[in-house]
Every structure is written in structure tokens, then in C-alpha cells.
Amino acid sequence: MPGLRDIKRKIEAVKKTQQITRAMNMVAAAKLRAVQARMEGFRVYADKYKELIGRLSLVSGVNEESFPLLEKREEIKRVHLVVLTADRGLCGAFNANLVNQTEKYINQIQSEGKEIFLTVVGRRGVSYFRRYYPQLLKKTYEDVVGKIDYAFVHRMAQELTNSFLSGEADEVVLLYAHFVSVLRQVPTIEIMLPIEPQGVSEEEVGQVDYIYEPKADEILRGILPKSIDVQLYSRLLENEVSEHAARMTAMDNATNNCKEMITQLTLVYNKARQASITKELMDIVGGAEALRQG
């Protein structure tokens, strides 16, 4: 059995760790509330933007040749995958889940005889794919999570759009953590390009007859490039919220584990202390008995 001093030292060390994990939990909770408010506000805008594109595409009777961002290639030979991860760890299995899902998708695409290359956001994802899949990396972004503004999103969206329009990629796919709740974040794959009009049905379009000025196809031509910015920014915010939620949950679990460990170590300490006291009493009683008999 370890000595009393060793057990006491372990208890103090676990208490200090508990203070750190509790503080990290509080920081993650504060960041979560701030970013979640932004995400929920922007999500409404992004959904309406998607709905508007769907409505305009149905009204104008879109010809894909006139709108290259809507054009579906006859054969998908090259896929550009954009992976969103975190810059920091200590967020449970958040990064591992995204990496595992990415590897599954890479294997699926390659098994179909297609080419794939990656754009990775987040230091954790960059370090992993730079080590194991360096031949697939096209572009990386590190130390940007939490500092992303619309100017950065616009530049990144422009690069993805150019990759699609130039024919370098036949499809641009985004993999991110979809925020379901604080306890659940699901790695999700979405096709960014070509843009697929959705969010409204033909029946809904027929219920309200809008007057468009200028014409619907002219409006659609103007807003389609910006839709990549909007959807990408929305997913970046959602991925960041998921990261903070995962970290908050992980730190909360770590704090609870520290509490249980402190309880167990305290019991061990008390048992060791009681055994030490009992041993000392036995030595005293034995010595007194020896003196009395002598």
C-alpha cells in the first residue's frame, strides 16, 4: 500500500486538474453561447437564401448551360473534399470522428475509381492528413477557427468556385460537424457544387405569384456566386459551435471523473491512516505489556 504522503500528493494533483477542467468547461460554455447565437441567427439567413435560389430556379426555368454553378457533370471523375476540423484538442472524439468519416469517404471515392483531393481547415485535421495523406492535400488553413470573418470566407469560397468552374473538380463536397445538441454533433457530408436548388416545391411557388425586378434569371445570376459564401460561412459557424459543445462536454466529464477519483483516493488515504494508527497502538500496547511482564 502506498504511503500517506504519496496518497495525499495524488489527491492534491487531482484537485488541481479538476480546477483546470472546471475552468475550461466554463470557458467553452461561454464561447458556445456566443457562437451559437451567431450560428442560429445566420442559419435563418442561409435557409432563406437557399429557399430564394430554389424559388428563382423554378420560376425562371433554369438552363444549366446559362448557370455553370448549377451544371451537373455527366460523369464525376474528380472530387474536391473540404474538411472542417478544430485547431485545438481536449474536445473528446470531435476531431477523431471527423477524421474517421473523411477516411471512409476517401476510401469510398477511390474504390469507385475517382480522384479526390482535400482542402483541410483546422490544425488537428491538417497535421493528420499531412502525415498520412500528403499526396491528397491541395490547400490547408491553420489557426483560423474562431477568427473567421466574411472576407476570409469569400476568399475560400472563390477558390472552391474556381476549382469547380475550371474543371479541376467535377464536384465540391463539404464535411463538417452538424450541431444537433450539446451532447451530439454528427459528421455530415454535403455537396456544395454544383448547387442543387432546394427549399421550396413547385406547389409553393404556384401559391404566390411574385413580381421580380429585374427578371428572375438575372437575380439568380447575381446571387448564385454569393450562395457559396453564405452556405460555407453557415457551416463554419456550425462546426465551431459543435467544437465548443464537444469540449464543454469533455471537460464536464473530466471534472466528474476527477471528483470520483478524489473520493476513491480519500477512502484509500483514510484506510491507510487508520491502519497506521492501529499499527502504532498495537506497538504501544505490545511494549506496555512487555514492560509489565518484565
C-alpha positions in Angstrom: 0.0 0.0 0.0 1.4 3.5 -0.9 2.4 5.8 1.9 0.2 8.5 3.3 2.4 11.3 1.8 2.1 9.7 -1.7 -1.7 9.4 -1.5 -2.0 13.0 -0.2 0.2 14.2 -3.1 -2.0 12.4 -5.6 -5.2 13.9 -4.1 -3.7 17.4 -4.4 -2.6 16.8 -8.0 -6.1 15.6 -9.0 -7.7 18.6 -7.3 -5.5 20.9 -9.3 -6.5 19.0 -12.5 -10.2 19.3 -11.5 -9.8 23.1 -11.2 -8.3 23.3 -14.7 -11.0 21.1 -16.3 -13.8 23.1 -14.5 -12.3 26.4 -15.8 -12.0 25.0 -19.3 -15.6 23.9 -19.1 -16.7 27.4 -18.1 -14.7 29.0 -20.9 -16.1 26.5 -23.5 -19.7 27.2 -22.3 -19.2 31.0 -22.6 -17.8 30.6 -26.2 -20.6 28.2 -27.0 -23.3 30.7 -26.1 -21.7 33.5 -28.1 -21.1 31.4 -31.3 -24.4 29.6 -31.0 -26.3 32.9 -31.1 -24.4 33.9 -34.3 -25.0 30.5 -35.8 -28.7 30.4 -35.2 -29.1 33.9 -36.5 -27.1 33.3 -39.6 -28.8 29.9 -40.2 -32.1 31.6 -40.8 -30.5 33.8 -43.4 -28.8 30.9 -45.1 -32.0 28.8 -45.2 -33.9 31.8 -46.7 -31.1 32.3 -49.2 -31.4 28.6 -50.2 -35.1 28.9 -50.5 -34.8 32.0 -52.7 -32.5 30.2 -55.1 -34.9 27.3 -55.3 -37.8 29.6 -56.0 -36.0 31.6 -58.6 -34.7 28.4 -60.4 -38.3 27.1 -60.6 -39.8 30.4 -61.8 -37.1 31.1 -64.4 -36.9 27.6 -65.8 -33.2 27.4 -65.3 -31.0 26.3 -68.2 -27.9 24.8 -66.6 -25.7 25.9 -69.5 -26.5 29.5 -68.7 -25.7 28.9 -65.0 -22.5 26.9 -64.7 -22.7 26.7 -60.9 -25.9 24.6 -61.3 -24.5 22.4 -64.0 -24.2 18.7 -63.0 -21.4 16.9 -64.8 -22.3 13.8 -66.7 -19.5 11.9 -65.1 -17.8 12.6 -61.7 -14.1 11.9 -62.1 -12.5 14.3 -59.6 -13.9 15.3 -56.2 -12.7 18.2 -54.1 -13.4 17.5 -50.5 -13.4 20.3 -47.9 -12.8 19.0 -44.3 -13.6 21.2 -41.3 -11.8 20.3 -38.1 -10.6 22.1 -34.9 -7.3 23.9 -34.2 -7.2 22.6 -30.6 -7.8 19.3 -28.9 -9.4 18.4 -25.5 -12.8 18.1 -27.1 -13.4 14.4 -26.8 -13.8 12.4 -30.0 -14.8 15.5 -32.0 -11.7 15.6 -34.3 -11.4 11.8 -34.4 -15.0 11.4 -35.7 -14.4 13.9 -38.5 -11.1 12.3 -39.5 -12.7 8.8 -39.5 -15.6 10.0 -41.6 -13.2 11.6 -44.0 -11.1 8.4 -44.4 -14.3 6.4 -45.1 -15.3 8.9 -47.7 -11.8 8.9 -49.3 -11.9 5.1 -49.5 -15.3 5.1 -51.0 -14.4 7.6 -53.7 -11.2 5.8 -54.5 -12.9 2.4 -54.7 -15.2 3.9 -57.3 -12.2 4.8 -59.4 -12.4 8.5 -58.9 -9.8 11.0 -57.9 -10.0 13.0 -54.7 -8.1 15.9 -53.2 -8.5 17.8 -50.0 -8.8 21.3 -48.5 -8.5 21.0 -44.8 -9.4 23.6 -42.2 -8.1 23.3 -38.6 -4.7 22.4 -37.3 -5.8 19.0 -36.0 -7.0 17.8 -39.3 -4.1 19.4 -41.2 -1.5 17.6 -39.0 -3.2 14.2 -39.5 -3.7 14.4 -43.3 -0.3 16.0 -43.8 1.1 12.9 -42.1 -1.0 10.1 -43.7 -2.4 11.6 -46.9 0.1 14.2 -48.0 -0.5 13.4 -51.7 -4.2 14.4 -51.4 -3.7 17.8 -49.8 -4.3 20.8 -52.0 -4.9 23.6 -49.5 -4.7 23.9 -45.7 -5.9 26.5 -43.2 -4.5 26.5 -39.7 -5.2 28.7 -36.6 -8.2 30.3 -38.2 -11.1 28.7 -36.2 -12.6 31.4 -34.0 -11.1 34.2 -36.2 -13.1 33.6 -39.3 -14.7 36.6 -40.9 -16.7 37.1 -44.1 -13.7 38.3 -46.0 -11.9 35.0 -45.3 -15.0 33.0 -46.2 -15.3 34.9 -49.5 -11.7 34.1 -50.5 -12.1 30.5 -49.6 -15.4 30.2 -51.5 -13.8 31.9 -54.5 -11.1 29.2 -54.5 -13.7 26.4 -54.4 -15.7 28.0 -57.1 -12.7 28.4 -59.4 -11.8 24.7 -58.7 -15.3 23.7 -60.0 -15.6 26.1 -62.9 -12.1 25.4 -64.2 -12.9 21.7 -64.4 -10.2 20.8 -61.8 -13.1 19.2 -59.8 -16.4 17.9 -61.0 -17.9 18.1 -57.6 -17.0 20.1 -54.4 -18.1 18.3 -51.2 -18.0 19.7 -47.6 -17.6 17.6 -44.5 -18.3 19.2 -41.2 -19.8 18.5 -37.7 -23.6 19.2 -37.8 -24.7 20.6 -34.4 -27.7 18.6 -33.2 -27.4 19.3 -29.4 -24.7 20.0 -26.8 -24.3 16.2 -26.4 -24.5 15.3 -30.1 -22.5 16.5 -33.1 -22.8 14.5 -36.3 -20.1 14.4 -39.0 -22.1 15.4 -42.2 -21.3 15.4 -45.9 -22.9 18.0 -48.2 -22.4 18.7 -51.9 -21.5 22.4 -52.3 -21.0 22.5 -56.0 -22.9 22.1 -58.3 -25.6 24.0 -56.4 -28.8 22.0 -56.1 -31.8 24.3 -55.8 -34.0 23.2 -52.9 -36.0 24.5 -50.0 -39.2 25.1 -52.0 -41.6 23.0 -54.1 -43.4 23.8 -57.3 -46.8 23.9 -55.4 -45.4 26.5 -53.0 -44.2 28.6 -56.0 -47.6 28.5 -57.6 -49.3 29.6 -54.4 -47.8 33.1 -54.5 -47.1 35.0 -57.8 -44.2 37.3 -57.1 -43.2 40.2 -59.4 -39.4 40.2 -59.9 -37.5 43.3 -60.9 -35.1 42.7 -62.7 -36.1 39.3 -64.2 -35.8 36.2 -62.1 -32.9 34.7 -64.1 -30.9 38.0 -63.8 -31.4 37.9 -60.0 -30.4 34.3 -59.9 -27.2 35.0 -61.9 -26.3 37.7 -59.4 -26.9 35.7 -56.1 -25.7 32.3 -57.1 -21.9 33.0 -56.6 -22.7 34.6 -53.2 -24.7 31.5 -52.1 -21.4 29.6 -51.8 -20.2 32.3 -49.3 -23.4 32.0 -47.4 -23.5 28.3 -47.1 -19.8 28.0 -46.3 -20.0 30.6 -43.6 -23.0 28.9 -42.1 -21.2 25.5 -41.9 -18.1 27.0 -40.5 -20.1 28.6 -37.7 -21.9 25.3 -37.1 -18.6 23.4 -36.9 -17.2 25.9 -34.4 -20.3 25.6 -32.2 -20.0 21.8 -32.4 -16.4 22.0 -31.3 -17.2 24.2 -28.2 -20.1 21.9 -27.3 -17.8 18.8 -27.6 -15.1 20.5 -25.5 -17.6 21.6 -22.8 -19.0 18.0 -22.5 -15.5 16.5 -22.4 -14.4 18.9 -19.7 -17.5 18.3 -17.7 -16.9 14.5 -17.9 -13.2 15.1 -16.9 -14.3 17.2 -13.9 -16.7 14.5 -12.7 -14.0 11.8 -13.2 -11.7 13.9 -11.0 -14.4 14.1 -8.3 -14.8 10.3 -8.3 -11.0 9.8 -8.2 -10.7 12.2 -5.3 -13.4 10.3 -3.4 -11.6 7.0 -4.1 -8.2 8.3 -3.1 -9.7 9.8 0.1 -11.0 6.4 1.1 -7.6 4.8 0.4 -6.0 7.6 2.4 -8.3 7.1 5.4 -7.8 3.3 5.3 -4.0 3.8 5.2 -4.2 6.3 8.0 -6.4 4.1 10.1 -4.0 1.1 9.5 -1.1 3.3 10.5 -2.8 4.4 13.7 -3.8 0.8 14.5 -0.3 -0.4 14.0 1.1 2.3 16.3 -1.5 1.4 19.0 -0.5 -2.3 18.7 3.1 -1.4 19.1 2.3 0.7 22.2 0.1 -2.0 23.7 2.7 -4.6 23.0 5.5 -2.6 24.5 3.5 -1.8 27.6 2.6 -5.5 28.0 6.2 -6.5 27.7 7.2 -4.0 30.4 4.5 -5.1 32.7 5.5 -8.8 32.3 9.2 -7.9 32.7 
